[in-house]
Amino acid sequence: MNIMVGLVFVIIIVALIATLIVTKKPDEDYSGSAKRNTTNLTLIYAVVIFIALIALGLYIWRIL
């Protein structure tokens, strides 16, 4: 169990370091890419929530 906790901490530290390395690169067209990314993420979330609600409805319908 202690090995697993240690492994989780190592993964967290590696992920933090990788994130900091990636964020040091500046993006020249940040405003345009941020708007496009926000639109894409909103569409993805809407589709996933819709599918999840259908799956939940089917699950509840099958239980009853």
MODELLER restraints for C-alpha pairs under 7 A, 6 or more apart:
rsr = mdl.restraints
at = mdl.atoms
